[in-house]
Amino acid sequence: MNTPFTDYGILYIDDELKSLKYFEAIFGDLAPIYIASSPEEGFAIFQENHDKIGMVLSDKKMPNESGLDLLKRIRAVDPKPLRFLVTAFSDLDVAVDALNDGLLYAYLTKPWDPDELEHRLVKAMSHFSLARERDRLLQEKSETIEHLIMADKAASIGILSTGLNHHMRNALTVMRTFYDMLPYQLEEELEGEPKDAVFWKEYYDEVGSQIDRMTSMLSNLAEGTRLRRATANDRIDLAGVMEEAGSVVLEGHPEIRFSLTVEGEPPVITGDAKRIAQMSRFLFEDSRSTLKNGGEIEIRISSLRDGGMVETSFIDNGELLPMDDLARVFDPFFVRSNKPEELGTHLMACYLTVFQHGGWIRAERTEDGRNAVIFSLPKETPKRRKVEGSRPYMNRMAESSGHNLRSASAELPA
């Protein structure tokens, strides 16, 4: 007997119990064997175990349903496992047609020779295993590329944030000094109060609030774009955090409703609780700004199949984003609404928080035509993650572009 295949099994469906018995006895050491004596039983077994099955063998003639129709249903559930039709020599034309149509990987004739059948099973299982390994490597490569893209984008945001803070804070310092001196200067030059004191007070207060707003924005931008790995190991009830954020942000907005659905046990993750809470509030605030006339926000939380990641879908029925804008929603200062007071930094901060926790985030349109931000976070924060967007990255950027960014990079961690 050849080296057994332990990762994937073989499902054999046949209404002849003797064939099932012999098949399991002869090839039970080759791979895990699933057997079914009817199409209904075989389909139920496949539905439950399709991710652990590499091959499906079905007899052609069975009560209630033919093997070909059963294999069509199986392909609709999961097309990856290889499909074989077990048939007599008199039915070869039908099997060949199904093979040409792509329904079958191959066909087997009865009665089968154990040695020949073993050879074909080993060859097919080897092919399937290699295909799954190829898919796994491609997925890993895709994830690596996506990590690099996220790191590059995070670094670009960090450079932009540093430049804005450097130049705008200088200008705001001058404006703040003038603002603070203005009342005394006016009083000295006018030798008393101005004629329209109400106007000057309202205008003065508005200028002060805008200076405070810009200063606060720059502080939040600098803190939010600081490229450091999340080191906190707080245990976070993601559903509870979302529920609390929704209650706080939507208080006083009865026209906006939100629902939260958790699939299975409420997942708990580790990470920086403050940043995750901030991200949750930012998501609600961003949706609130677009739901001018009310609407609905739907949140779905579930553990992904591999068990190591938790996926959250944040969906609203606000004004539909153009498809071209879906890739831009995480860019600095991108706003979904036409309100000039919106800063367009909320989703950017969410992007960086997810990146710093070793996760993924994307924007897409749901099948029923709603906007969705979907992010995945690891249940355990990665212990080590190289962030390419820190000082070494900025130094290389400075050398290649000819600009002096080294002083600007002082605010970013090495």
Secondary structure in CASP SS format (residue, H / E / C, confidence):
PFRMAT SS
TARGET T0000
AUTHOR 0000-0000-0000
METHOD secondary structure of the structure
MODEL  1
M C 1.00
N C 1.00
T C 1.00
P C 1.00
F C 1.00
T C 1.00
D C 1.00
Y C 1.00
G E 1.00
I E 1.00
L E 1.00
Y E 1.00
I E 1.00
D C 1.00
D C 1.00
E C 1.00
L H 1.00
K H 1.00
S H 1.00
L H 1.00
K H 1.00
Y H 1.00
F H 1.00
E H 1.00
A H 1.00
I H 1.00
F H 1.00
G C 1.00
D C 1.00
L C 1.00
A C 1.00
P C 1.00
I E 1.00
Y E 1.00
I E 1.00
A E 1.00
S C 1.00
S C 1.00
P H 1.00
E H 1.00
E H 1.00
G H 1.00
F H 1.00
A H 1.00
I H 1.00
F H 1.00
Q H 1.00
E H 1.00
N H 1.00
H H 1.00
D H 1.00
K H 1.00
I E 1.00
G E 1.00
M E 1.00
V E 1.00
L E 1.00
S E 1.00
D E 1.00
K C 1.00
K C 1.00
M C 1.00
P C 1.00
N C 1.00
E C 1.00
S C 1.00
G H 1.00
L H 1.00
D H 1.00
L H 1.00
L H 1.00
K H 1.00
R H 1.00
I H 1.00
R H 1.00
A H 1.00
V H 1.00
D C 1.00
P C 1.00
K C 1.00
P C 1.00
L E 1.00
R E 1.00
F E 1.00
L E 1.00
V E 1.00
T E 1.00
A C 1.00
F H 1.00
S H 1.00
D H 1.00
L H 1.00
D H 1.00
V H 1.00
A H 1.00
V H 1.00
D H 1.00
A H 1.00
L H 1.00
N H 1.00
D C 1.00
G C 1.00
L C 1.00
L C 1.00
Y C 1.00
A E 1.00
Y E 1.00
L E 1.00
T E 1.00
K C 1.00
P C 1.00
W C 1.00
D C 1.00
P H 1.00
D H 1.00
E H 1.00
L H 1.00
E H 1.00
H H 1.00
R H 1.00
L H 1.00
V H 1.00
K H 1.00
A H 1.00
M H 1.00
S H 1.00
H H 1.00
F H 1.00
S H 1.00
L H 1.00
A H 1.00
R H 1.00
E H 1.00
R H 1.00
D H 1.00
R H 1.00
L H 1.00
L H 1.00
Q H 1.00
E H 1.00
K H 1.00
S H 1.00
E H 1.00
T H 1.00
I H 1.00
E H 1.00
H H 1.00
L H 1.00
I H 1.00
M H 1.00
A H 1.00
D H 1.00
K H 1.00
A H 1.00
A H 1.00
S H 1.00
I H 1.00
G H 1.00
I H 1.00
L H 1.00
S H 1.00
T H 1.00
G H 1.00
L H 1.00
N H 1.00
H H 1.00
H H 1.00
M H 1.00
R H 1.00
N H 1.00
A H 1.00
L H 1.00
T H 1.00
V H 1.00
M H 1.00
R H 1.00
T H 1.00
F H 1.00
Y H 1.00
D H 1.00
M H 1.00
L H 1.00
P H 1.00
Y H 1.00
Q H 1.00
L H 1.00
E H 1.00
E H 1.00
E H 1.00
L H 1.00
E C 1.00
G C 1.00
E C 1.00
P C 1.00
K C 1.00
D C 1.00
A H 1.00
V H 1.00
F H 1.00
W H 1.00
K H 1.00
E H 1.00
Y H 1.00
Y H 1.00
D H 1.00
E H 1.00
V H 1.00
G H 1.00
S H 1.00
Q H 1.00
I H 1.00
D H 1.00
R H 1.00
M H 1.00
T H 1.00
S H 1.00
M H 1.00
L H 1.00
S H 1.00
N H 1.00
L H 1.00
A H 1.00
E H 1.00
G H 1.00
T C 1.00
R C 1.00
L C 1.00
R C 1.00
R C 1.00
A C 1.00
T C 1.00
A C 1.00
N C 1.00
D E 1.00
R E 1.00
I E 1.00
D E 1.00
L H 1.00
A H 1.00
G H 1.00
V H 1.00
M H 1.00
E H 1.00
E H 1.00
A H 1.00
G H 1.00
S H 1.00
V H 1.00
V H 1.00
L C 1.00
E C 1.00
G C 1.00
H C 1.00
P C 1.00
E C 1.00
I E 1.00
R E 1.00
F E 1.00
S E 1.00
L E 1.00
T E 1.00
V E 1.00
E E 1.00
G C 1.00
E C 1.00
P C 1.00
P C 1.00
V E 1.00
I E 1.00
T E 1.00
G E 1.00
D C 1.00
A H 1.00
K H 1.00
R H 1.00
I H 1.00
A H 1.00
Q H 1.00
M H 1.00
S H 1.00
R H 1.00
F H 1.00
L H 1.00
F H 1.00
E H 1.00
D H 1.00
S H 1.00
R H 1.00
S H 1.00
T H 1.00
L C 1.00
K C 1.00
N C 1.00
G C 1.00
G E 1.00
E E 1.00
I E 1.00
E E 1.00
I E 1.00
R E 1.00
I E 1.00
S E 1.00
S E 1.00
L C 1.00
R C 1.00
D C 1.00
G C 1.00
G C 1.00
M E 1.00
V E 1.00
E E 1.00
T E 1.00
S E 1.00
F E 1.00
I E 1.00
D E 1.00
N C 1.00
G C 1.00
E C 1.00
L C 1.00
L C 1.00
P C 1.00
M H 1.00
D H 1.00
D H 1.00
L C 1.00
A C 1.00
R C 1.00
V C 1.00
F C 1.00
D C 1.00
P C 1.00
F C 1.00
F C 1.00
V C 1.00
R C 1.00
S C 1.00
N C 1.00
K C 1.00
P C 1.00
E C 1.00
E C 1.00
L C 1.00
G C 1.00
T C 1.00
H H 1.00
L H 1.00
M H 1.00
A H 1.00
C H 1.00
Y H 1.00
L H 1.00
T H 1.00
V H 1.00
F H 1.00
Q H 1.00
H C 1.00
G C 1.00
G C 1.00
W E 1.00
I E 1.00
R E 1.00
A E 1.00
E E 1.00
R E 1.00
T C 1.00
E C 1.00
D C 1.00
G C 1.00
R C 1.00
N E 1.00
A E 1.00
V E 1.00
I E 1.00
F E 1.00
S E 1.00
L E 1.00
P E 1.00
K C 1.00
E C 1.00
T C 1.00
P C 1.00
K C 1.00
R C 1.00
R C 1.00
K C 1.00
V C 1.00
E C 1.00
G C 1.00
S C 1.00
R H 1.00
P H 1.00
Y H 1.00
M H 1.00
N H 1.00
R H 1.00
M H 1.00
A H 1.00
E H 1.00
S H 1.00
S H 1.00
G C 1.00
H C 1.00
N C 1.00
L C 1.00
R C 1.00
S C 1.00
A H 1.00
S H 1.00
A H 1.00
E H 1.00
L C 1.00
P C 1.00
A C 1.00
END
